[in-house]
Amino acid sequence: MRANKAPSGCSVNVESSATGVDADPACERQTVERLGIRSIRHAAVIKQRSGGEQRTVAQFDLSVGQPQPMPQDPGAQLVEILNLYGREVSVRAFHDILFQINNRLGAQSSHVVMRFPYFVAQQAPLSGARSLLDYDVSFIGQLDQDGLAVSI
């Protein structure tokens, strides 16, 4: 994980500091609340109401809150968890990913966002021409001490 700029202008480096802030006396001590990766693409399978499946490419944001102890490379571990589901992550696996993140990284919470295009065949009312309409869909899930919450 690379150093990021904290809101106060302090350099955040999760590898070199247990509190997440480099030893700069001008900076107020801050803690890292969430570690993760953004915008990783992965193949996905979406079940259709008709019983079929639609294959697509999903973009994932995966993060973990307050891991104890701080993992060596949380980004790599999050990618490994995503890859446990092979070449195709299903919506059903979405719930499992949240539990895997908490268990493997010893975290108090996990957060996953899965964004993907979903296509629905439509017929034009006047011409009768058939075409695909695309919808941008997001599944957002969080697992913490309050339980599992998922929204679409």
C-alpha positions as a Markdown table, in Angstrom:
| # | Residue | x | y | z |
|---|---|---|---|---|
| 1 | Met | 0.0 | 0.0 | 0.0 |
| 2 | Arg | 1.3 | 3.4 | -0.8 |
| 3 | Ala | 1.3 | 6.5 | 1.3 |
| 4 | Asn | -1.8 | 8.6 | 0.9 |
| 5 | Lys | -2.5 | 12.2 | 1.9 |
| 6 | Ala | -4.5 | 12.5 | 5.0 |
| 7 | Pro | -7.1 | 15.3 | 5.3 |
| 8 | Ser | -4.8 | 17.2 | 7.6 |
| 9 | Gly | -1.9 | 17.1 | 5.1 |
| 10 | Cys | 0.0 | 14.4 | 7.0 |
| 11 | Ser | 1.4 | 11.6 | 5.0 |
| 12 | Val | -0.3 | 8.3 | 5.8 |
| 13 | Asn | 1.8 | 5.2 | 5.5 |
| 14 | Val | 0.2 | 2.1 | 6.9 |
| 15 | Glu | 3.3 | 0.0 | 6.5 |
| 16 | Ser | 5.7 | 2.1 | 8.6 |
| 17 | Ser | 3.5 | 3.3 | 11.4 |
| 18 | Ala | 1.1 | 1.4 | 13.7 |
| 19 | Thr | -1.1 | 4.5 | 13.9 |
| 20 | Gly | -1.0 | 5.2 | 10.2 |
| 21 | Val | 0.8 | 8.5 | 10.4 |
| 22 | Asp | 4.5 | 9.1 | 9.8 |
| 23 | Ala | 6.4 | 10.5 | 12.7 |
| 24 | Asp | 6.0 | 14.2 | 11.9 |
| 25 | Pro | 5.6 | 16.3 | 15.0 |
| 26 | Ala | 3.6 | 18.9 | 13.0 |
| 27 | Cys | 0.9 | 16.3 | 12.3 |
| 28 | Glu | -1.8 | 15.3 | 14.7 |
| 29 | Arg | -1.8 | 11.6 | 15.4 |
| 30 | Gln | -4.4 | 9.8 | 13.3 |
| 31 | Thr | -5.5 | 6.2 | 13.0 |
| 32 | Val | -6.3 | 4.3 | 9.8 |
| 33 | Glu | -10.0 | 3.3 | 10.0 |
| 34 | Arg | -10.2 | 1.4 | 6.7 |
| 35 | Leu | -7.8 | -0.3 | 4.4 |
| 36 | Gly | -8.7 | -1.5 | 1.0 |
| 37 | Ile | -8.5 | -1.6 | -2.8 |
| 38 | Arg | -10.6 | 0.2 | -5.3 |
| 39 | Ser | -11.7 | -0.4 | -8.9 |
| 40 | Ile | -10.5 | -3.9 | -9.4 |
| 41 | Arg | -12.2 | -5.7 | -12.3 |
| 42 | His | -13.3 | -9.3 | -12.1 |
| 43 | Ala | -15.6 | -11.5 | -14.1 |
| 44 | Ala | -19.1 | -11.9 | -12.6 |
| 45 | Val | -22.2 | -14.1 | -13.2 |
| 46 | Ile | -25.6 | -12.5 | -12.5 |
| 47 | Lys | -28.7 | -14.8 | -12.3 |
| 48 | Gln | -31.6 | -13.6 | -14.4 |
| 49 | Arg | -35.3 | -13.8 | -13.4 |
| 50 | Ser | -35.9 | -16.0 | -16.4 |
| 51 | Gly | -33.5 | -18.6 | -14.8 |
| 52 | Gly | -30.6 | -17.9 | -17.1 |
| 53 | Glu | -27.3 | -16.3 | -16.3 |
| 54 | Gln | -25.7 | -13.1 | -17.6 |
| 55 | Arg | -21.9 | -12.9 | -17.7 |
| 56 | Thr | -20.4 | -9.5 | -17.2 |
| 57 | Val | -17.4 | -7.7 | -15.8 |
| 58 | Ala | -17.8 | -6.2 | -12.3 |
| 59 | Gln | -15.7 | -3.5 | -10.7 |
| 60 | Phe | -15.1 | -4.1 | -7.0 |
| 61 | Asp | -14.1 | -1.9 | -4.1 |
| 62 | Leu | -13.0 | -4.1 | -1.1 |
| 63 | Ser | -12.1 | -2.7 | 2.3 |
| 64 | Val | -11.6 | -3.8 | 5.8 |
| 65 | Gly | -12.1 | -1.8 | 9.0 |
| 66 | Gln | -9.7 | -1.8 | 11.9 |
| 67 | Pro | -7.8 | -5.1 | 11.3 |
| 68 | Gln | -6.0 | -6.4 | 14.4 |
| 69 | Pro | -3.1 | -6.9 | 14.1 |
| 70 | Met | -2.3 | -4.8 | 11.0 |
| 71 | Pro | -1.9 | -7.3 | 8.1 |
| 72 | Gln | 1.4 | -7.3 | 6.1 |
| 73 | Asp | -0.3 | -6.6 | 2.7 |
| 74 | Pro | -4.0 | -6.2 | 3.1 |
| 75 | Gly | -4.5 | -5.3 | -0.6 |
| 76 | Ala | -3.0 | -8.6 | -1.7 |
| 77 | Gln | -5.1 | -10.5 | 0.8 |
| 78 | Leu | -8.2 | -8.8 | -0.5 |
| 79 | Val | -7.4 | -9.8 | -4.1 |
| 80 | Glu | -6.7 | -13.4 | -2.9 |
| 81 | Ile | -10.2 | -13.5 | -1.3 |
| 82 | Leu | -11.8 | -12.2 | -4.5 |
| 83 | Asn | -9.9 | -14.9 | -6.5 |
| 84 | Leu | -11.2 | -17.7 | -4.2 |
| 85 | Tyr | -14.3 | -17.6 | -6.3 |
| 86 | Gly | -12.6 | -18.4 | -9.6 |
| 87 | Arg | -13.2 | -16.6 | -12.8 |
| 88 | Glu | -16.7 | -15.7 | -12.0 |
| 89 | Val | -18.0 | -14.0 | -8.8 |
| 90 | Ser | -21.7 | -14.6 | -8.3 |
| 91 | Val | -24.1 | -12.5 | -6.3 |
| 92 | Arg | -24.4 | -15.4 | -3.9 |
| 93 | Ala | -20.6 | -15.3 | -3.4 |
| 94 | Phe | -21.0 | -11.6 | -2.6 |
| 95 | His | -22.1 | -12.4 | 1.0 |
| 96 | Asp | -19.3 | -14.9 | 1.4 |
| 97 | Ile | -16.7 | -12.4 | 0.4 |
| 98 | Leu | -17.7 | -10.1 | 3.3 |
| 99 | Phe | -17.3 | -13.0 | 5.8 |
| 100 | Gln | -14.0 | -14.1 | 4.3 |
| 101 | Ile | -12.6 | -10.6 | 4.6 |
| 102 | Asn | -13.5 | -10.4 | 8.3 |
| 103 | Asn | -12.2 | -13.9 | 9.1 |
| 104 | Arg | -8.9 | -13.8 | 7.1 |
| 105 | Leu | -7.9 | -10.3 | 8.1 |
| 106 | Gly | -9.1 | -10.4 | 11.7 |
| 107 | Ala | -11.2 | -7.3 | 11.1 |
| 108 | Gln | -14.1 | -5.8 | 13.0 |
| 109 | Ser | -15.9 | -4.8 | 9.7 |
| 110 | Ser | -15.7 | -5.3 | 6.0 |
| 111 | His | -17.2 | -3.4 | 3.1 |
| 112 | Val | -17.7 | -4.5 | -0.5 |
| 113 | Val | -19.1 | -2.6 | -3.5 |
| 114 | Met | -19.7 | -4.5 | -6.7 |
| 115 | Arg | -20.7 | -2.4 | -9.8 |
| 116 | Phe | -21.6 | -3.9 | -13.1 |
| 117 | Pro | -23.7 | -3.3 | -16.2 |
| 118 | Tyr | -26.8 | -5.4 | -16.5 |
| 119 | Phe | -28.5 | -5.8 | -19.9 |
| 120 | Val | -32.2 | -6.3 | -20.5 |
| 121 | Ala | -33.8 | -7.0 | -23.9 |
| 122 | Gln | -36.5 | -4.5 | -24.8 |
| 123 | Gln | -38.7 | -4.2 | -27.8 |
| 124 | Ala | -39.4 | -0.7 | -29.2 |
| 125 | Pro | -43.2 | 0.0 | -29.1 |
| 126 | Leu | -43.5 | 1.5 | -32.6 |
| 127 | Ser | -40.9 | -0.2 | -34.7 |
| 128 | Gly | -40.9 | -3.5 | -32.9 |
| 129 | Ala | -37.1 | -3.5 | -33.1 |
| 130 | Arg | -35.4 | -5.4 | -30.2 |
| 131 | Ser | -32.4 | -4.0 | -28.5 |
| 132 | Leu | -30.5 | -4.2 | -25.2 |
| 133 | Leu | -30.9 | -1.6 | -22.5 |
| 134 | Asp | -28.1 | -1.4 | -20.0 |
| 135 | Tyr | -28.5 | -0.6 | -16.4 |
| 136 | Asp | -25.7 | 0.4 | -14.0 |
| 137 | Val | -26.2 | -1.8 | -10.9 |
| 138 | Ser | -24.3 | -1.6 | -7.6 |
| 139 | Phe | -24.4 | -4.1 | -4.7 |
| 140 | Ile | -23.2 | -2.6 | -1.5 |
| 141 | Gly | -22.5 | -4.8 | 1.5 |
| 142 | Gln | -21.1 | -4.3 | 4.9 |
| 143 | Leu | -20.5 | -6.7 | 7.7 |
| 144 | Asp | -19.8 | -5.5 | 11.2 |
| 145 | Gln | -20.8 | -6.1 | 14.8 |
| 146 | Asp | -24.4 | -5.1 | 13.9 |
| 147 | Gly | -24.6 | -7.8 | 11.3 |
| 148 | Leu | -24.8 | -8.0 | 7.6 |
| 149 | Ala | -26.3 | -5.2 | 5.5 |
| 150 | Val | -26.7 | -5.4 | 1.7 |
| 151 | Ser | -28.3 | -2.9 | -0.6 |
| 152 | Ile | -28.8 | -2.6 | -4.3 |
